[in-house]
Amino acid sequence: MAESYDIRIRSKRRNGGVDVIVLMLHPMETGLRQNAAGEQMPAHYITDATITVDDRVVLEARLGIAVAKDPLLQFRLEEAPPGGVLRVRWRDNHGTQRAAEATLA
């Protein structure tokens, strides 16, 4: 079965800022587990993520094997223009890259 690497973005304007939630669907396998047959499962995890608003970096994250499956990033933007474009990009240790964008509330 093929893995899904969707990125889901939600934003809500509240009290003069914008609350943002980013869900990155990814297996985040540590490389330390064994499957049912007792074989070592290879490491497969997001190494870095960058989030921008209108091409300005607002969050950079370095991730690794200690992060759970389907990482969720939640943060608040105190100054964000209505209608600004939020972009999320990530890369994993296999070289896979994904990107998504959404218009801020």
Secondary structure, 3 states (H helix, E strand, C coil): CCCCCCEEEEEEEECCEEEEEEEECCCCECCCCECCCCCECCCECEEEEEEEECCEEEEEEECCCCCCCCCEEEEEECCCCCCCEEEEEEEECCCCEEEEEEECC
